[in-house]
Structure formats: C-alpha cells, structure tokens
Amino acid sequence: MQDLFIERVNPENPNQYEYKGKWLDMEIVREEIQVAGEEKPVVVDVRITRHGPIINDVVGGAEEDWSFGWQPLALSWTALQPGKLMRSVLLLDQASNWGEFRKALSYWDVPSQNFVYADVEGNIGYQAPGRIPIRASGDGSSPVPGWTGEYEWVDTIPFDELPRAFNPPEGYIVTANNAVVGPDYPYFLSMDWSPGYRARRIVELIEADSSLSLADIQAIQGDSSPIWAQDVLPYLLVLPSTGSGDRSSDARRLAEALELLRAWDRRAVRDSAGAALFEAFRLHLVDLTFGDELGEQLLDQARSSAMVALVDLLADETSPWFDDVTTPEVETRDEILLRALEEAVEELTETLGRNMARWRWEDLHTATFKNQSLGRSGIGAIEAIFNRGPVPVDGTIATVNNTGYSYSPDDLYSVVIVPSYRQVVDVGDLARSVSMHTTGQSGHPFHHHYDDMIDAWRNIEYHPMLWERAGVEGDAEGVLVLTP
C-alpha cells in the first residue's frame, strides 16, 4: 500500500517536477508547528506531487550530506487518500452473517488486515480487505522513477478478488502474518510476509488433535516451540565435536553443548538450558554466515529475513555464503555451524557461568513494560514508578507465543515483541469465552489493577469474558457513574 517515487525537480524551479516530459507544478501546503517555549511556530512547506508528499526534504533538504546522495522521494500511500474506514467499522458492529461481514469489509480501505470470522451456526471464514494498488510495473520494493509514468498505480485489486475463505474443507483457518496466497495468485500483494513458522506450528498442533477443547486452544496460544530449530538443528547435531580449527573451544565443552541440544525438548520455556544455548547459537550462526558479506549496518536490519534465507542455504554445504571472506581459507557450512556453537558457549559461559546445566533462558529473556510517556523519561525514580519488569517470559522469535527479542548488544535477548492480547471465544456458549492482556485494567501506577495481569499473562492464564448483564453486575468491583 506504499510506494516511493523518485521525483526529478526542475533546476529552474524547485516547486516543479517532471512527468512524461512536462514540468508540473507541485501543490504546496504550509504547515505551522507550535513548539513549546517558542513564540513563533516552525513553518514547513510540504511539497506534493501527483504521487504524494515529498518526505525527505523537511529534515535537511538538498543541502544535507546524505549517505547515498539526495533525491526527492514522494510517498504514495492509500492512507493519504479519502477513505471509508469508519463506515466499515460501524457495519462490522452490526453484521450478523457472512454476507454482511464481507459487505462491511468491502469499505475497509487501509490498513489491510487479516480478518477471521465465526458464527453461532458453525461457519468460519477469512477475508483480507484493503485498497491495494495494481501497479503498471514493479512491486514497490524499492524507489522507482516518478517522471517516466512506467510505475503508476493503474487500479486497485477488486474486493471480490482479494484472498478469502469460507468453511474450508480442513475445518480450520490459521493466520499468523504468513503468506495467504501462493505464486499463482494473479495480483501482487506483498513481499513482506512473516516466514510462516507460527502458522506452521499452529497447523501441527491442530492436526495432532481432532477434538480440540478450550484448554487445548489456550495451550496452542502459549506454545513456545521454535519451528526454526526443527529446520536447523539436524545439520548441527550430526557433526563431531572436534571444533573448528584454531578457534576451537575445548572439545569436551563442545561435546557437552551438542548433548545439551540433543536432549533439549525444543521448547523455549523459562527454565530451559537448551533454549538459552539454541538462541545464542541462532544469533551467532546468522552473524557468521552473513556478517562478513553484509557488514554490521545491513546485518542489523536483515537478521530476521536472514534467518529464513539461512534455512534455504543449509542444504548446500559448500554455499559461498558460509565462507568467511575475511580469511584466506574457504569455510564450509559444517565449520560455520560448529564455530557458531563454540561462540554461543563462550558467550553464555561468560554471562551465565561455566555449568551448562544451570543455564536458564529466563536469565536472558525478560520483558519490561514501559509506560509510553513517563516510562521513557530517562529519570530512574520516575521510570521505577511507571514501568514494570523485567519479568522472565517463555517463547522466542516466531513462536506462537511470539516474544521476539532485541539484537542490540546492550539489551540482547530482552523482549521487544509480545502477544499483547489473547482471546478464545466459544461461539457455541459465549459465557465460556476467555481473554487476557499484558498488564492491567488501570492506568494509575499505584492502583492494584495497574499490573495485576502480568503474571497471569506470562503464565498463559485467562479471565472470563462476561457476556450477560447479570454476570457483569455480579462480578463488579464498583460502579462509576458519569453525569454530564
């Protein structure tokens, strides 16, 4: 839903741009930004082309020393166009069947979302809505020339041709930001899908039990098994513990680490030594495989996608990606796998001690809930009032219990992604439905409901969703009456 167009500006008039051989006038919008402590506002003239506002000339403009040279970039984004989102929301609130549900979503402009559906008749469905452009050329993955007309948006994907499903034969629908269409889909939707590990694991768990209960669904939501490990560890665990040449750790330490991973139950739970070792191994393997070619800056931006690429490379033990270009030798896949394990052992020995059996994932992997305003003040005493944590949590990158972590050396393994809300709805008996979010119902830091859900959330516990008035009133802690 977003493209960047490189604009060619008239050297004689900075408020004109080229399109198909002609100079066109930009629309100029004056924005006044009030700044605390300043008498006069900061004035910004926003320049808008047929593709949208130029987004990179308000920081420093053409005079700024840009790393890759300065070119005006105009942002085309469906959210910058008039939309009917609120009409969609209101109609969704009133929908009582699949047809009305889809009719409501036909007005959902932006952002595109994954919508799932269930009703009391036993029907289930999926619909991807959104005003998604059809491009004359290209896929929006990189900035394109705006002056040629080759890459214009020519239309949007018709709603009835967007991905959907209704009562599929397998009897379930799984969506976890994974690709919802295959290569035969006639339109371009995205290149930025999640790798699909969470969806793959959910399917595994559903297929393993044909009669799922409420408790089973809760267990699926709390599942902390990294599917990535299933794809990678078979290549490592068959290797001898001889180390990788002159950088080898003690052979016994390496053998001990391999045995720890062989015995690991493949669950990234708090008290797991295997999870701690595997996650450290994961990072070192990605860095050793791609770091020498990409460099630190690009690697920082590409670690998640590099994980997926690595799985595809492992079948070829002589892939040039495994060679460390900074050494005269030519390294192979197996050497890099063992070297990554050695470095992981060295790292955890330094941070968690020499006894591998005492390593714990919870000593590395914690979540801190920071207040969005005062919790980031930089003043310790104030942050201590508003923030909560750190608390150890299960899960890891791309598990169903998705608790991805920071790659920053100063904050390594600290949680930066969480499933902020869990919900299980029983459409056969709504009173059995349950949910849980991360912190608490109160926004007042001294109130006992400010943080009383944290432990329940991290332990995959739930509270009942009260549907009937009698249930709400019977469980009420108090009544607040707002009088105009």
N, C-alpha and C positions, 0 to 999 in steps of 0.2 A: 504493500500500500504506500510505499515511499520510494521515490527515485531522486537522485541528484543529477541535475543538468548543468554542465559547464557552459557558462554564457560568454559570448565574445562581445566585449564592450567597445563602443565607438571611441577611438582615441581622441576624437574631436569633441565628444560629448559624453561624459560619464553616465548620463541618465538615458542613454540609448543602447540598445543591444541588437545584434544581428539575428535575423530569422529568414532563412531561404533567400539570402541575397539582399535583404532590405533592412534598413535601420528602423527599429520600432521604439517608441517612447515607453519608458518604464512608468509604472504607477508609483508615485512617491507618497508614503504615508508618514506623517510626522507623529512620533511618539514622545510624550513627555513623561519622564520617570522621576517621581518625587523621591529624594534621598534624605534620610534623617540627618538633621544638622546643617542642611544646605538650604539657603534662601531660594535659590532658583533651581528648577528641575534640570535634569540631564536630558538633552534633546537628541533623539536618534531618528534619522530619516531612513525609513525602511524602503528599500528599492524592490519592486515586484515586477517580474517578467511574466510572460504567458505561462511559465512553468511554476511560478510561485515566488516567495520571497527569497532574496539572496541572503544566505545565513552566515556568511563568513567575512562580511565587511564591517561589522559593528564592533569587533574586538580591536583590530588594528588596521584593517583595510590593506590596500595595496602597498602601503609603506612598511608594513610589518615584515620581519625577516622570517618567512615561512620555510619550514624544513624542505618542502618539495616544490617550492615556487608558488606564487599566488594566482589563483584563478577563481573568478566569481562562481559560486555554486548556488543554484536555485533549487529549493526543496519543493518537489511535487508530493503532496500528501492528501489523501482523500479526506482526512480530518479537517483540512483547511477549506473544504467546500461545504456549503449548506447541507444539513442532514436531517434525518427524521428519527434519530435515536430515541428520543423521549416518547414518541408515538409507539415505537416498538416495545418499550418498557411497559407502558400502560396497557397495551394489548396483551402482552405476556401475562400480566397480572390477572387478566380476565379470561385467558384461554382455558378451555375445558376439554379439548380433544386435540389430536394430532394435526388436523387441518387448521384449526385456529392457532395452534402453536407455530406452525410454519408460516401462516399468514402474518403473524406478529413479527417473526424474524425476517420477513421479506423487507421490512423497514429498517432493519438493523444495519447501519452504514459502516461504522468504524468505532472501535477496533474489531477486527474479525475475532471470533471466539469459537471454542468448541462447546456446543450446547447438547446436552443429553436430555432425554425425555422418558418419563414413565407415567402410566396412569393406572387407575383403580380397576381397569378392565384387563390388565396384564400386558398391555402393549409397551414396547420400548422403542426408542428411536434416537437418531443422531442427526444434527444439522449444523453445517458450517455456513454462517451468514457473512455478509460484508460486501462493500462496494470494492471489488478487486479489479484493478485495471487490466485490460488487454493491451499489450504493447505492440507497436508496429514492428519493433525489433528489440532484441536484448531482453534481459531478465531483471534489470535493476540492481544487480550485484555490485556494480561499480559505476562511478560517474560517467556520463555519456555526453557527447557534443549536443548542445541545445540549438545550434544555429542551422543544422542540416535538415531537421524535420524527420530524420530516419527513426527516431526513438520515441515518437509521440505516443500518448495514450489515445487509442482509437475507439475504445469502448470499455465496458465493464462486463465481467462474466455474468450471464443471466442467472437469476436466483435459482431457477429450476435445474440449472446445470451445475450448481455448487454441490460439493460432496454431501450425501445424506444416506441414511439407512433407516429402515423401519421393519421391526420384527425379523432380524437376520436369522438364517437357519441355525447358526450355532447357539442362539438363545441368549447371547450377552453382547454388550458393547464395551470396548475398552478404549479409552482415550487418555493419553498422558503426554501431550505435546509431540507425539510421534507423527510420522507422515501418515496422512489419512487417505492418500491416493497413490497409485502406482505409476510407473513410467508411461502407461498407455492413456492417462488422463489427458484430454485434449487441450487443457489450458495450463499456463504456468501459475502455480500458487505460491511457492516459496522454495528457497534453498536452505532455509534456516530451521529445519526440523530438529527436535530433540532426537538423539540417536536411537531411541526406542527401547532402551533397556528396561525402563519401568513398565512399559506396556507389555513387553515380552515376559517379564516376571509375573505380572498380574494374570496373563493368559495361562501360564504354567500352573499357577495356584488354582485358578478356576477349573481348568481341565483335570486337575488332580482329584477333585471332589465334585460329584454331580449334584449333591444335595447341600448347598451352602446355607448356613444359618446366619443369624445376625452376628454371633460371635466370630464366625469364620470371616465375614466381611471386615470386622474390626481387626482381626489378625492380619488380613491382607493389607489393610491401610497401614499397619505397623510393621510390615515386613522390611527387614533390613539386610537382605541378601544381595550383594552387588553382582549382577549378571556378568559384568565385565570380567570378574575373576574367573568365571567358567571358561571364557574365551582365551584368557592369557596364561593362567597357571599350568595347563597341560604342557606348554612349551618349556616352562621352567622346571617343573618337578621331576622331569625325566633326566635332568642334567646331573653329572657327577659333581661333588663338592670340592673340586680342585682349585677353584678360584680363577682369576683372570690375569695370570702372569704376575708382573712385578707389582701390581696394585692389589694383590690378593690379601684378604683377611686371613686369619688363622683358619686352616681347613676345618678344624673341629667346630669353630663358630659358624662357618658357612653350612656345615652338615646339620648343625643344630637348628639353624634357621630354616633349612629345607624341610626338616622333620616337623617343625612347628607349623609350617604352611600345609604340609601333607595331612596333619592331624586337625587342622582348622575346619570347623563346621560350615565355613563360607557365610557366616553371619557377622555383620558389623555391629555387634552389641557392645555395651559399655565395658563389660568385664573381660573382653576378648583380647588375648595377646596376639593371636593370629591376625585379627583385624588391624591392630596397630602396625604390625610388620608389613602386611599387604599394602596398606595405604601409603606407607613410606616408600615401599618398593614401587608402587604405581607412579609416584611423582619422579623418582629417580630414573625410572625406565623411560618415561616421556622426555625428560630433560636430556638424558644421554643419547636418545635416538634422534631428537630433532634440534637440540640446543645448539650444536656446532654449526648447523646449516642456517637456522633461523635467526640466531642472535637473541639476546635477552629480551629486547623490546617486543619483537614479534612473538617470541615464545610465550611471554606473559599474556598476550592477547589470544593465543591459539591453543592453550593447554587442553581445554575441553574437547575441541574438534580434533586435536592431535591424538587424544585417546582413541577415538573412533578409527582414525587413519592407521594407527598402530596395529589394531586388530587385523586389518586387511593386509598389513605387511608381514605379519608373523609367519605366514605360510612359506615365505621365501627367505631362507636363512642367509642368503648372500645379497639381499637387497642393499643397494648403496646407501640407503638411509641409515643403516646400522654402522657403517664405517665412520669413525671419528676423523673428520678431515683435518684435525689439528695434530694428528700423529702420523709418522711415516708408515706405520703398519696399516693393514686393512682388516678392521674388526668385523666379526660376523654377528649374526643375531644371538647365538648362544653366549658369546663373550659379553655382549651388552647385557643380556638377561642376568648373568652371574655378577657382573660389575654393579648393576643396579641393586641387586640383593645385598652385595657387600656394603655399598654406600648406605643402604637403608639400615643395616645392622650397626654400622658405625654411628649413624645419626641417633638411633634410638638408644644405643649404649651410652652415648654422651648425655641424652636428655632424660632417659628413664632408668639407667643403671645397667649393670652387666648381666643380671639374672633375667633371661628372656621370659622365664615362666611368670615373672612378676610384672611384665609389661601389661599395660591396660589401655585400651582405646579411649577410655574416659579421661585418662590423664592428658590426652592431647586434644580431644574433640569435645568442645564445650560451646554452649550457646549463651550469649549475653543479650538481654532485651533492653535496647536503648531508647529512651524517650526521644521523640523526633525533634524536640526543641531543646529543652534544658539538659537533656541527657547527653548532648554532644557539646556542652559549653566549654569543655577543657578545664573546668574547675572541679577538682576531685570531690570536695564536700557536697557540691550541688549534684554532681553525677551520682554520688552514692545515695542520695535521696530518691532520685527519679529512675535509676536503672536497676535492673535485677539480673543476677548471674555473676560469674559464669556458672552454668549447670551442665553436667555431663549429659549427653544425649546419644541415643543409638542412631544407626544409619550412616550414610555417606553419600558420595556423589552418585546420582542417578539410581538410587534405590527407591522402592515405592515410598518408604519413609524417607523422603528426599531431604537430607541435611548436608548439602554441599558445603565445602569449606574454602577458606581463604588460602591463596597460594603465596601470600606475602610472607617473607622471612620473619617479619616482626610479629606476625599474627597467624603463623602457619597452623592449619587444621582447625582454626576457630570457625564456627558455623556462620555462614553468610546467607544460606537459603534454608527455609523451613516450610513444611506444610502448615500454613498458618491457621487452617480451619479443617476439621474433619467432620463428616456427617454421614450417617447411614439412615435412610428413610425407608420404612416399610409401608408401601402403598396399600398393602392388604389390611394393615392395622396401624394407622398413623401414630397412635399412642405409644407404640414400641420404638419409635424413631429416637435416635440419639445424636449428640454432636459434642464438639469440644473445640475451643480455640486456645491461643497460646498463653495468655497472661491472666486476665481477669476482667470483670464487668465494670469496674470502677476506674475512672481516670484520676482519682485522688491518691497520691502515693502513700498516705497514712491510713487509707481505708483497707480493711482486711480483705476486700474483694479486688484490690489492685493487682495482686499477684497470686491469688489462691488457686489458679488453674494451671500454673506452670508444671507442678509435679504430676498432676493428672494428665496433662497434655503429653509430657515426655514419656510417661508410662503407658500410653495408649489406652487411657481410660476415658469414659464418656459421661455426660449428664443427660437425663431425659429431656426430650423436646416436648413441652407441654402444649397440647393442641386444643383441649377443651377448656372453656372458661372455668369450670369447677376445679380442674386440675391446677390452673394458674392461680386462682384465688386461694386454694387450699395450701399451696406451696409458697405463697407470697411472704416475703420478709417484711414488707411495708407497702404503703400506698402513697404515691406522690400525686397531688392534685395541682395542676397548673391552671390558674384562673386569669383570664385576660383583664 
